[in-house]
């Protein structure tokens, strides 16, 4: 084999090795940077989760408003009833937005998970989050309140017995929901105090799920 060809082959082999090691070096460098960014994202998400849960608004005011509507007198001033319904709608929207935010921040982060843009431009990592997000939309108490308000004025200002029972059932379940969230407020506050990372946020979603399913089920009485 001619000497210049042998030299060329040797140079080519050297270049291949240099390229290979350069690629591995850069790949390792960017992988380390990416993992670092994921770690920073998780720290920020954990911090947000703790803040949102510890500062969660109580669902009790909404429950109390629903109870007032449910137990109102049949000859109550219609303007007062409508005022209570409007108040309850605003409270329901606040609670629902809060639940949606808690669900979005209850990620199942791990080394193999990748945050993805999901429903309503939210960022999630698990199918459980996505399912719970949809469930929270379906369990939004604002929806039946809108329907109640419409029916209240449709013929004459009056709340039928089924509507009163439905509102009372919703109030009861909202109180149970508030109890669950309050218990996790204490856990999150302890995490913040001790500087502990909430490694698993799934238990909160698991305990919120039956409440949302119950609220969704109760709402169906309004539409049947």
C-alpha positions as CSV (number, residue, x, y, z in Angstrom):
1,X,0.0,0.0,0.0
2,X,1.4,3.4,-1.0
3,X,2.8,5.4,1.9
4,X,0.5,8.4,1.3
5,X,-2.6,6.2,1.4
6,X,-1.5,4.6,4.7
7,X,-0.9,8.1,6.1
8,X,-4.3,9.2,4.9
9,X,-6.0,6.2,6.6
10,X,-4.1,6.9,9.8
11,X,-5.2,10.6,9.8
12,X,-8.8,9.6,9.0
13,X,-8.8,7.1,12.0
14,X,-7.4,9.8,14.2
15,X,-10.0,12.3,13.1
16,X,-12.8,9.7,13.7
17,X,-11.5,9.1,17.2
18,X,-11.2,12.9,17.9
19,X,-14.7,13.4,16.6
20,X,-16.1,10.5,18.7
21,X,-14.5,11.8,21.9
22,X,-15.5,15.4,21.2
23,X,-19.1,14.3,20.6
24,X,-19.1,12.3,23.8
25,X,-17.7,15.2,25.7
26,X,-20.2,17.7,24.3
27,X,-23.1,15.2,24.7
28,X,-22.1,14.6,28.4
29,X,-21.8,18.4,28.9
30,X,-25.2,19.2,27.5
31,X,-26.8,16.2,29.3
32,X,-25.4,17.5,32.6
33,X,-26.7,21.0,31.8
34,X,-30.1,19.6,30.9
35,X,-30.3,17.5,34.1
36,X,-29.3,20.6,36.1
37,X,-32.1,22.6,34.5
38,X,-34.6,19.8,35.2
39,X,-33.4,19.8,38.8
40,X,-33.9,23.6,39.1
41,X,-37.4,23.2,37.5
42,X,-38.2,20.6,40.1
43,X,-37.0,22.8,43.0
44,X,-39.1,25.6,41.7
45,X,-42.1,23.4,41.3
46,X,-41.7,21.9,44.8
47,X,-41.5,25.3,46.3
48,X,-44.6,26.4,44.4
49,X,-46.5,23.3,45.5
50,X,-45.7,24.0,49.1
51,X,-46.8,27.6,48.8
52,X,-50.0,26.9,47.0
53,X,-51.1,24.1,49.4
54,X,-50.2,26.0,52.6
55,X,-52.0,29.1,51.3
56,X,-55.0,27.3,49.9
57,X,-58.3,29.1,50.4
58,X,-61.0,27.4,52.4
59,X,-64.0,25.8,50.7
60,X,-66.1,26.5,53.8
61,X,-67.3,30.0,52.7
62,X,-68.7,28.4,49.5
63,X,-70.3,25.6,51.5
64,X,-71.9,28.1,53.9
65,X,-73.3,30.2,50.9
66,X,-74.8,27.0,49.4
67,X,-76.3,26.2,52.8
68,X,-77.9,29.6,53.0
69,X,-79.4,29.2,49.6
70,X,-80.6,25.7,50.4
71,X,-82.3,26.7,53.7
72,X,-83.7,30.0,52.5
73,X,-87.4,30.7,53.0
74,X,-89.8,30.1,50.1
75,X,-90.9,33.7,50.2
76,X,-87.4,35.0,50.5
77,X,-86.6,38.2,48.5
78,X,-85.6,37.0,45.0
79,X,-82.9,39.7,44.9
80,X,-81.3,38.2,48.0
81,X,-81.3,34.7,46.6
82,X,-79.8,35.9,43.3
83,X,-77.1,37.8,45.3
84,X,-76.2,34.6,47.2
85,X,-76.1,32.6,43.9
86,X,-73.8,35.2,42.3
87,X,-71.6,35.2,45.5
88,X,-71.5,31.3,45.4
89,X,-70.5,31.4,41.7
90,X,-67.5,33.7,42.4
91,X,-66.4,31.5,45.4
92,X,-66.8,28.4,43.2
93,X,-64.5,29.8,40.5
94,X,-61.9,30.6,43.1
95,X,-61.9,27.1,44.6
96,X,-61.9,25.5,41.1
97,X,-58.9,27.6,39.9
98,X,-57.1,26.7,43.1
99,X,-57.7,23.0,42.6
100,X,-56.5,23.2,39.0
101,X,-53.3,24.9,40.1
102,X,-52.7,22.3,42.9
103,X,-53.2,19.5,40.3
104,X,-50.7,21.1,37.9
105,X,-48.1,21.4,40.6
106,X,-48.6,17.9,41.9
107,X,-46.2,16.5,39.3
108,X,-44.7,13.0,39.5
109,X,-41.2,14.2,38.7
110,X,-38.5,11.6,38.3
111,X,-35.3,11.2,36.3
112,X,-37.2,9.6,33.4
113,X,-40.1,12.0,33.3
114,X,-40.2,15.0,31.0
115,X,-42.5,18.0,31.7
116,X,-45.0,18.4,28.8
117,X,-47.4,21.1,27.7
118,X,-50.8,19.7,28.3
119,X,-54.5,20.8,28.8
120,X,-55.0,24.6,28.7
121,X,-51.2,25.1,28.2
122,X,-50.5,23.7,31.6
123,X,-47.2,21.7,32.2
124,X,-47.6,18.2,33.6
125,X,-45.7,15.0,33.9
126,X,-48.3,12.3,34.6
127,X,-51.5,10.9,33.2
128,X,-53.0,11.1,36.7
129,X,-52.6,14.9,36.6
130,X,-54.3,15.1,33.2
131,X,-57.2,12.9,34.3
132,X,-57.6,14.9,37.6
133,X,-57.4,18.2,35.7
134,X,-60.4,17.1,33.5
135,X,-62.3,15.9,36.5
136,X,-61.8,19.2,38.3
137,X,-63.3,21.0,35.3
138,X,-66.3,18.6,35.4
139,X,-66.7,19.1,39.1
140,X,-66.7,22.9,39.0
141,X,-69.6,24.0,41.2
142,X,-70.0,27.1,39.1
143,X,-71.7,25.1,36.4
144,X,-74.8,23.9,38.4
145,X,-75.1,27.3,40.0
146,X,-75.4,28.9,36.6
147,X,-78.1,26.4,35.7
148,X,-79.9,27.0,39.1
149,X,-79.8,30.8,38.5
150,X,-81.3,30.3,35.0
151,X,-84.1,28.0,36.2
152,X,-84.8,30.3,39.2
153,X,-86.0,33.1,36.9
154,X,-87.3,30.9,34.1
155,X,-90.9,30.7,35.3
156,X,-91.0,32.4,38.7
157,X,-88.4,32.9,41.4
158,X,-88.5,29.6,43.2
159,X,-86.1,26.8,44.4
160,X,-87.6,23.3,44.2
161,X,-86.9,20.7,46.8
162,X,-84.5,18.7,44.6
163,X,-82.4,21.9,44.0
164,X,-82.2,22.5,47.8
165,X,-81.1,19.0,48.5
166,X,-78.5,19.1,45.8
167,X,-77.1,22.4,47.2
168,X,-76.9,20.9,50.7
169,X,-75.2,17.7,49.4
170,X,-72.6,19.9,47.5
171,X,-72.0,21.9,50.7
172,X,-71.5,18.7,52.7
173,X,-68.9,17.3,50.2
174,X,-67.2,20.7,50.0
175,X,-66.7,20.6,53.8
176,X,-65.1,17.1,53.4
177,X,-62.9,18.4,50.6
178,X,-61.8,21.3,52.8
179,X,-60.9,18.9,55.6
180,X,-58.7,16.9,53.2
181,X,-56.9,20.0,51.9
182,X,-56.4,21.4,55.4
183,X,-54.7,18.2,56.5
184,X,-52.2,18.6,53.7
185,X,-51.7,22.2,54.5
186,X,-50.2,21.1,57.8
187,X,-48.0,18.5,56.0
188,X,-46.8,21.1,53.5
189,X,-46.2,23.7,56.2
190,X,-44.0,21.1,58.0
191,X,-42.1,20.4,54.8
192,X,-41.5,24.2,54.3
193,X,-40.3,24.5,58.0
194,X,-38.0,21.6,57.7
195,X,-36.8,22.3,54.2
196,X,-37.9,18.9,53.1
197,X,-38.8,18.2,49.4
198,X,-42.3,16.7,48.9
199,X,-41.1,13.7,47.1
200,X,-44.5,12.3,46.4
201,X,-47.5,14.5,45.7
202,X,-49.7,11.6,44.4
203,X,-51.3,10.9,47.8
204,X,-53.0,14.4,47.7
205,X,-54.4,13.8,44.2
206,X,-55.6,10.3,45.3
207,X,-57.5,11.8,48.2
208,X,-58.9,14.7,46.2
209,X,-60.2,12.4,43.5
210,X,-63.2,10.8,45.4
211,X,-64.3,14.3,46.5
212,X,-64.3,15.6,42.9
213,X,-66.0,12.5,41.7
214,X,-68.7,12.9,44.4
215,X,-69.2,16.6,43.5
216,X,-69.5,15.7,39.9
217,X,-72.1,13.0,40.7
218,X,-74.1,15.3,42.8
219,X,-74.2,17.9,40.1
220,X,-75.8,15.5,37.7
221,X,-79.0,15.8,39.7
222,X,-79.3,19.4,38.4
223,X,-79.3,18.2,34.7
224,X,-81.4,15.1,35.1
